[in-house]
Amino acid sequence: MVITLLKESIIFAWQALVSNKLRTFLSLLGITIGIFAIITVFTIVDSLERNIKGSVQSLGDNVVFVMKWPWSFGPDYPWWKYMNRPVPIYSELPELQRKVKGAEVIGFRIGARKTLKHLNNAVENAIVSGWSFEYGKIKAFDISDGRYFREDEVEGGYNVVILGYTIAQGLFPNNENAIGKIIKVAGRNCKVIGLIKKEGESMLGNSMDNQAIVPYNFARLMMDVKSENSDPFIAAKAKPGVSNAQLKDEITGAMRTIRGLKPMADDNFALNETNLLSKNFDPLFDMVSIAGAIIGGFSILVGGFGIANIMFVSVRERTNIIGIQKSLGAKNFFILSQFLFEAVFLSLIGGIIGLVLIYLLTLAAHSVIDMEITLTRSNIILGLSVSVLIGIISGFIPAYGASQLDPVEAIRTN
């Protein structure tokens, strides 16, 4: 029975599409635009959230950062309280490593924008990062070719460098093997020992594609390590079983001791966690999602009225057929289900068209921006579910009206 209902409903729905193309097109357009608007917004928000969470995770899990400025957003940010704070310095690293027992590893990082050159090729304004050996155990990244620093290379300030994907492509554009080649970093000769796997664009601007990593003791020869412009920070990764709260308590006590702060004095450093970054973006994503849902909801509402209009017309045009079906023994439920399936089918067509347009949009986006925007399975299911729901809601009243027709009156109707 269900198969018969589906078959007849699809046939009648297709006939409705073909018999009056303009009316059907205008009616389905609302569903298509609505699904397109809602699912496009959700797809973009989901993709941005994945990108940001991936960027945050690349900073390290269970990591606390010792910095000058706290991570926070909003108009009430008291910047004047922090502007005279000192920046973290490398000499504080061994003291923290000795005092903080809850940390598995503690590392140091500085960075500045420099020019890199190889023969006639140059990459300007590249981020050159100076790492302690330990920071490589905290920061998540993959070496595609070559290797990471040896500990003696970092301590000795060897002139070696690991290149991000974009920088490597800029300096060696013809797929030339970069390992072992000598390049100039801020005018200093440097040997390439490793290449970082391509990561793509990052919403936080911390993609390794645009970075070149050198040992800290080499980086300090070309950077002002005590300047805020070098963005120095210390990163501490908690041991298994040690919470970030416990780690922060230990670091707070150690930093206050290292900097000789009096008991009543405020901290002159900030302890930041990666989850603070993602939490600060949540309200923005919620607002965008709500706005997209409202805009799409109005479009779907219009489309729902369009589907209902088609079904009322369809019931009127097929009144004779309904009367004959009922005189031959068709139950009210059969008639109701028939028109309800038809409404759902029409609504699904609009929803599927909207989803196809979104998929094509994601393909076009890949060719324009280097960031993964994906139409996920959950959003596809959501789009189809909304389409089915709109079909049921908009088709129920016409379908119910059809099921209640008197067979004798229906047959007499011209």
C-alpha positions in Angstrom: 0.0 0.0 0.0 2.8 2.4 0.9 4.6 1.7 -2.4 1.4 2.3 -4.3 0.8 5.6 -2.4 4.4 6.7 -3.1 4.2 5.8 -6.8 0.8 7.5 -7.4 1.9 10.6 -5.4 5.1 10.9 -7.3 3.3 10.6 -10.6 0.7 13.2 -9.6 3.4 15.5 -8.2 5.3 15.3 -11.5 2.2 16.0 -13.5 1.7 19.1 -11.3 5.2 20.2 -12.1 4.9 19.7 -15.8 1.3 21.0 -16.3 2.0 24.5 -14.8 5.7 25.0 -14.8 5.6 28.7 -13.9 3.3 28.2 -10.9 5.3 25.3 -9.6 8.6 27.1 -10.1 7.4 30.2 -8.2 6.0 28.0 -5.4 9.2 25.8 -5.1 11.4 28.9 -5.3 10.6 29.9 -1.7 11.5 26.4 -0.4 14.8 26.5 -2.4 15.8 29.9 -1.3 14.9 29.1 2.3 16.8 25.9 2.5 19.7 27.6 0.6 19.8 30.5 3.1 19.5 28.4 6.3 21.9 25.6 5.3 24.4 28.0 3.7 24.7 29.9 6.9 25.0 26.8 9.0 27.6 25.4 6.6 29.7 28.5 6.8 29.4 28.7 10.5 30.2 25.0 11.0 33.2 25.4 8.7 34.5 28.5 10.5 34.0 26.8 13.8 36.0 23.8 12.6 38.7 26.0 11.3 39.0 28.0 14.5 38.8 24.9 16.7 41.5 23.3 14.5 43.6 26.4 14.8 43.1 26.5 18.6 44.0 22.8 18.9 47.2 23.3 16.9 48.3 25.6 19.7 48.3 22.5 21.9 45.8 20.7 24.2 45.9 21.3 27.9 48.3 24.3 27.4 48.6 27.4 29.5 50.3 30.5 27.9 52.2 33.0 29.9 51.8 36.3 28.1 51.6 40.1 28.7 48.0 40.5 27.5 45.0 38.4 28.6 42.9 37.0 25.8 39.6 38.8 25.9 37.2 40.7 23.7 34.7 43.5 24.1 34.4 47.2 24.6 35.2 47.0 28.4 38.7 45.5 27.9 40.9 47.4 30.5 44.0 47.7 28.3 45.5 50.4 30.4 46.0 48.0 33.2 48.3 45.8 31.1 50.2 48.1 28.9 53.1 48.6 31.4 53.6 44.9 32.1 56.9 43.3 31.0 56.8 40.6 28.3 57.9 37.1 29.1 61.7 36.6 28.5 63.7 33.5 27.8 65.6 33.5 31.1 62.3 32.8 32.9 61.9 29.5 31.0 64.4 27.4 33.0 63.1 28.8 36.2 59.6 27.8 35.3 60.8 24.4 34.2 62.4 23.9 37.6 59.6 25.1 39.7 56.4 23.9 37.9 56.1 20.2 38.6 52.6 19.8 37.0 53.9 20.6 33.5 54.9 17.9 31.2 56.9 20.3 29.0 57.4 24.1 29.0 58.6 26.0 25.9 59.3 29.5 24.6 58.5 31.2 21.4 59.1 34.6 19.8 58.3 35.9 16.2 58.7 38.8 13.9 58.1 39.5 10.2 61.2 39.2 8.0 62.2 38.8 4.4 63.4 35.4 3.2 65.4 34.9 -0.1 66.8 32.2 -2.2 68.6 33.2 -5.4 66.1 35.4 -7.3 63.1 34.4 -5.3 61.9 36.3 -2.2 59.1 36.0 0.3 58.5 39.3 2.1 56.7 39.9 5.4 57.0 36.2 6.4 56.6 35.2 10.0 60.0 34.0 11.4 59.4 32.2 14.7 62.2 31.4 17.2 61.4 28.3 19.2 63.0 26.7 22.2 63.5 23.0 21.6 60.6 22.1 24.0 58.0 24.3 22.1 58.1 21.8 19.3 56.6 19.2 21.6 53.7 21.6 22.4 52.8 23.1 19.1 50.9 20.7 16.8 52.4 20.5 13.3 53.6 17.8 10.8 56.9 17.7 9.0 56.4 16.6 5.4 60.1 16.4 4.5 63.3 16.6 6.5 63.3 16.8 10.3 62.8 19.0 13.4 65.7 20.6 15.3 68.1 18.7 17.4 68.4 20.0 21.0 72.1 21.0 20.4 71.0 23.0 17.3 68.6 25.1 19.4 71.0 25.6 22.4 73.9 26.4 20.1 71.9 28.8 17.9 72.6 27.0 14.7 71.5 28.8 11.5 69.0 26.1 10.4 65.4 26.7 9.4 62.1 24.8 8.9 59.9 26.2 6.2 56.1 26.4 6.0 54.3 25.3 2.8 53.6 28.7 1.3 57.1 30.0 2.0 58.7 26.9 0.6 56.6 27.3 -2.6 57.6 31.0 -2.8 61.3 30.3 -2.5 61.4 27.0 -4.5 58.5 27.5 -7.1 59.5 24.7 -9.5 59.1 21.8 -7.0 62.9 22.0 -6.4 64.0 19.9 -3.4 64.6 22.5 -0.6 66.2 20.3 2.0 69.9 21.2 2.4 69.6 24.4 0.4 71.0 27.7 1.8 68.5 30.6 2.0 68.8 34.1 3.6 66.6 34.9 6.6 66.7 38.6 7.3 70.1 38.7 5.4 71.6 35.8 7.3 72.5 32.5 5.7 70.4 29.6 6.9 70.2 25.9 6.0 66.8 24.3 5.3 66.4 21.1 7.3 62.7 20.6 7.2 59.4 21.4 5.4 56.0 21.6 7.1 53.0 19.9 5.7 50.4 22.3 4.2 47.7 23.4 6.7 45.6 25.9 4.8 44.3 29.2 6.0 43.6 29.8 9.6 40.9 32.2 11.0 43.3 32.9 13.9 46.2 33.7 11.5 48.4 31.1 13.0 48.7 28.7 10.0 52.2 27.2 9.8 52.1 27.7 6.0 53.3 31.3 6.3 55.9 30.6 9.0 59.6 29.8 9.0 60.9 28.3 12.3 64.5 28.9 13.5 66.2 28.0 16.9 65.5 30.7 19.5 69.2 31.4 20.1 69.5 32.1 16.3 66.3 34.2 16.3 67.5 36.5 19.0 70.3 37.7 16.8 67.8 39.3 14.4 64.9 40.2 16.9 64.5 42.3 19.9 63.6 39.6 22.4 62.4 42.0 25.0 60.1 43.9 22.7 56.4 43.4 22.6 56.7 43.4 18.8 58.4 40.1 18.9 55.3 38.6 20.6 57.2 36.5 23.1 55.4 33.9 25.2 55.9 30.8 27.3 53.7 27.8 26.8 53.3 25.0 29.4 51.6 21.7 28.7 50.0 19.9 31.6 51.0 16.4 32.6 48.3 13.7 32.3 45.9 14.0 35.2 46.8 17.6 35.9 44.0 20.1 35.2 44.6 23.5 33.6 43.4 25.1 36.9 46.1 23.2 38.9 48.7 24.1 36.3 47.7 27.8 36.4 48.0 27.9 40.1 51.5 26.5 40.0 52.6 28.9 37.2 51.1 31.8 39.1 53.1 31.1 42.2 56.3 30.4 40.2 56.0 33.6 38.1 55.3 35.8 41.1 58.4 34.4 42.7 60.5 34.8 39.6 59.4 38.4 39.2 59.7 39.2 42.9 56.1 40.4 43.3 55.0 41.4 46.8 52.1 39.5 48.4 49.6 42.3 47.8 50.8 43.2 44.3 48.7 42.3 41.3 50.0 39.8 38.8 52.0 41.5 36.0 51.5 38.6 33.6 48.5 36.9 32.0 47.7 33.2 31.9 45.7 32.3 28.8 44.1 29.0 27.8 43.1 27.8 24.3 39.5 27.3 25.2 39.1 31.0 25.9 39.6 31.7 22.2 36.9 29.4 21.0 34.5 30.6 23.7 34.9 34.2 22.6 33.7 33.3 19.1 30.6 31.4 20.3 28.3 34.5 20.7 29.2 35.7 17.2 28.5 32.3 15.6 25.2 32.1 17.5 24.1 35.5 16.2 25.0 34.6 12.6 23.1 31.3 12.9 20.0 33.0 14.3 20.0 35.6 11.6 20.4 33.0 8.9 17.5 30.9 10.4 15.2 34.0 10.5 16.0 35.0 6.9 15.6 31.4 5.7 12.5 30.9 7.8 10.6 33.7 6.1 11.6 32.3 2.7 10.4 28.8 3.7 7.2 30.3 5.0 6.5 31.8 1.6 7.4 28.5 0.0 5.1 26.7 2.3 2.2 28.8 1.3 3.2 28.1 -2.3 3.1 24.4 -1.7 -0.3 24.7 0.0 -1.6 26.7 -3.0 -0.4 24.0 -5.4 -2.1 21.3 -3.3 -5.4 23.2 -3.1 -5.4 23.6 -6.9 -4.4 19.9 -7.3 -7.3 18.8 -5.1 -9.8 21.0 -7.1 -8.5 19.6 -10.4 -8.7 16.0 -9.2 -12.0 16.1 -7.4 -13.6 13.7 -9.9 -10.8 11.2 -9.5 -11.0 11.4 -5.7 -14.8 10.6 -5.9 -14.1 7.6 -8.1 -11.4 6.3 -5.8 -13.6 6.6 -2.7 -16.6 5.0 -4.5 -14.2 2.0 -5.3 -13.4 1.7 -1.6 -10.5 4.0 -1.0 -10.3 5.0 2.6 -10.0 8.6 3.9 -6.5 7.8 5.1 -5.4 6.6 1.6 -6.6 9.9 0.0 -5.0 12.0 2.8 -1.7 10.1 2.5 -1.7 10.4 -1.3 -1.9 14.2 -1.2 0.4 14.5 1.8 3.1 12.4 0.0 2.6 14.7 -3.0 3.2 17.8 -0.9 6.3 16.3 0.7 7.7 15.3 -2.7 7.2 18.8 -4.1 8.8 20.3 -1.0 11.7 17.8 -1.2 12.4 18.9 -4.8 12.8 22.5 -3.6 15.0 21.4 -0.7 17.2 19.2 -2.9 17.7 22.0 -5.4 18.8 24.3 -2.6 21.3 21.7 -1.3 22.7 21.2 -4.8 23.2 24.9 -5.1 25.0 25.0 -1.7 27.3 22.1 -2.8 28.2 23.9 -6.0 28.9 27.0 -3.9 31.3 25.1 -1.7 33.1 23.8 -4.8 33.5 27.4 -6.0 34.7 28.6 -2.6 37.5 26.1 -2.7 38.9 27.7 -5.8 38.8 31.2 -4.2 39.9 30.7 -0.6 42.3 28.2 0.9 39.9 27.1 3.6 37.8 24.0 3.8 34.1 24.7 3.5 32.1 21.5 3.6 28.4 20.7 3.3 28.3 18.2 6.1 26.0 15.1 6.4 24.3 16.7 9.4 23.4 19.8 7.4 22.2 17.7 4.5 19.9 15.8 6.8 18.7 19.0 8.4 17.9 20.5 5.0 15.9 17.4 3.9 14.2 17.2 7.3 13.0 20.8 7.1 11.8 20.2 3.6 9.8 17.2 4.7 8.4 19.0 7.6 7.3 22.0 5.5 5.7 19.6 3.0 3.7 17.9 5.8 2.6 21.2 7.4 1.7 23.0 4.1 0.0 19.9 2.6 -2.0 18.7 5.5 -5.0 21.0 5.2 -5.5 20.4 1.5 -4.9 16.7 1.9 -7.4 16.5 4.8 -9.9 18.4 2.8 -9.6 16.0 0.0 -10.0 13.0 2.3 -13.3 14.4 3.6 -15.0 14.9 0.2 -18.3 13.1 -0.3 -17.8 10.6 -3.2 -21.1 11.3 -4.8 -20.6 15.1 -4.8 -17.0 14.7 -5.9 -18.0 12.6 -8.9 -20.7 15.2 -10.0 -18.1 18.0 -9.8 -17.0 19.2 -13.3 
